Amino acid sequence: RLRFLDQNFMLLSGQVFSDISAPVDELSSAEFKPAKVIITENEMTFLTLPVVKKALGIFGRGFSVSLLQKISWLKDCRIYYWGDLDAQGFQILSSLRSHYPDVQSLMMDQETFMAFKKFTVTGKDCAVCTLPNLTEEESEMFRYLAVHQLRLEQERISHGYMLEKMAEISQLR
């Protein structure tokens, strides 16, 4: 499922579409040329993504994000991944980077965790101790969350905070 985060970015059949769903095979043959793609783990955050010039939002549906490996045009844009701050969110990020190594995590850091720590809940058990494809900071956050079985769902991060972080992305080419 895609959202066009810039209404001027895409016209299909003379109509502006803001939200579309299509099979991955069809999306892989599409001729989209976004400058940026923001992939979210959860639907609610996907639906609340703000306007970002020349950008698409993709609802990754958790571990279903692995299906995106079939979409070749993603290699030509800056990709951001915003998942839950939990062990599984980092597993998804690591998996995504195995296909798109330059993916940048978004709001999956210690600053965000500390700002919204009061909203954490018990996370799921994680048998994995280390993950490839994470930065050192991300690896530390992953280990902390896995050992303490903590989870900060992205929906618990305030809309205002998210808008600030998205404004930073909007400034980048």
ZAMARGU-4260 file (C-alpha; in steps of 0.2 Angstrom, whole numbers, plus 5000, padded with zeros to 4 digits):
<rodrens>
0) 5000/5000/5000 | 5007/5017/4995 | 5003/5035/4999 | 5009/5049/4989 | 5015/5062/5002
5) 5016/5075/4989 | 5000/5078/4979 | 5010/5086/4965 | 5021/5071/4963 | 5009/5059/4955
10) 4995/5059/4942 | 4988/5043/4936 | 4975/5043/4922 | 4972/5062/4925 | 4968/5059/4943
15) 4978/5063/4958 | 4978/5048/4970 | 4984/5050/4987 | 4983/5031/4993 | 4983/5016/4982
20) 4986/4997/4985 | 4993/4985/4972 | 5002/4968/4971 | 5020/4969/4973 | 5023/4963/4955
25) 5013/4977/4948 | 5022/4990/4959 | 5039/4983/4954 | 5035/4987/4936 | 5028/5004/4940
30) 5038/5019/4934 | 5038/5029/4950 | 5053/5040/4953 | 5052/5047/4971 | 5066/5055/4979
35) 5062/5048/4996 | 5052/5033/5002 | 5046/5032/5020 | 5042/5014/5026 | 5032/5012/5042
40) 5029/4996/5051 | 5011/5000/5057 | 4996/5006/5047 | 4991/5021/5059 | 5008/5029/5057
45) 5007/5026/5038 | 4990/5035/5037 | 4997/5050/5047 | 5013/5053/5037 | 5013/5072/5033
50) 5017/5080/5016 | 5035/5077/5011 | 5040/5083/4993 | 5043/5070/4980 | 5040/5056/4993
55) 5030/5040/4994 | 5025/5032/5010 | 5024/5013/5010 | 5014/5003/5023 | 5027/4989/5027
60) 5015/4978/5037 | 5029/4972/5049 | 5039/4958/5042 | 5030/4959/5026 | 5042/4972/5022
65) 5053/4959/5014 | 5042/4958/4999 | 5049/4975/4994 | 5065/4967/4988 | 5056/4964/4972
70) 5054/4983/4969 | 5069/4989/4959 | 5065/5007/4958 | 5068/5008/4977 | 5086/5007/4974
75) 5086/5024/4966 | 5079/5034/4981 | 5082/5038/4999 | 5073/5026/5010 | 5068/5028/5028
80) 5061/5015/5039 | 5051/5019/5055 | 5047/5004/5065 | 5042/5000/5083 | 5056/5003/5095
85) 5057/4984/5100 | 5068/4969/5095 | 5056/4965/5081 | 5057/4983/5074 | 5076/4981/5073
90) 5074/4964/5065 | 5064/4971/5051 | 5076/4985/5049 | 5090/4973/5047 | 5081/4963/5035
95) 5076/4978/5024 | 5095/4983/5024 | 5100/4966/5017 | 5091/4972/5001 | 5093/4991/5002
100) 5109/4994/5013 | 5107/5013/5013 | 5090/5013/5023 | 5090/5025/5036 | 5081/5022/5052
105) 5069/5035/5058 | 5064/5038/5076 | 5072/5022/5082 | 5085/5029/5093 | 5089/5032/5111
110) 5083/5050/5110 | 5065/5045/5104 | 5065/5030/5117 | 5069/5042/5131 | 5057/5055/5126
115) 5042/5042/5126 | 5049/5029/5139 | 5034/5031/5150 | 5023/5023/5136 | 5034/5007/5135
120) 5026/4990/5137 | 5032/4973/5139 | 5039/4967/5122 | 5040/4950/5114 | 5054/4937/5118
125) 5068/4938/5106 | 5080/4923/5103 | 5091/4933/5092 | 5106/4941/5101 | 5114/4951/5087
130) 5108/4957/5070 | 5118/4961/5054 | 5115/4977/5045 | 5113/4989/5060 | 5124/5003/5065
135) 5132/5003/5082 | 5119/5014/5090 | 5105/5004/5083 | 5113/4988/5089 | 5115/4995/5107
140) 5096/5000/5106 | 5091/4983/5099 | 5101/4973/5113 | 5094/4985/5127 | 5076/4982/5121
145) 5078/4963/5118 | 5086/4960/5135 | 5073/4970/5145 | 5059/4965/5134 | 5053/4982/5131
150) 5042/4989/5117 | 5038/5007/5112 | 5025/5006/5098 | 5027/5020/5085 | 5009/5025/5088
155) 5014/5031/5105 | 5026/5044/5098 | 5017/5060/5098 | 5011/5068/5082 | 5021/5084/5085
160) 5037/5074/5088 | 5034/5065/5072 | 5031/5081/5062 | 5047/5088/5068 | 5057/5073/5062
165) 5048/5073/5046 | 5052/5091/5043 | 5070/5087/5045 | 5068/5074/5031 | 5059/5086/5020
170) 5074/5098/5020 | 5085/5084/5013 | 5086/5081/4994
</rodrens>
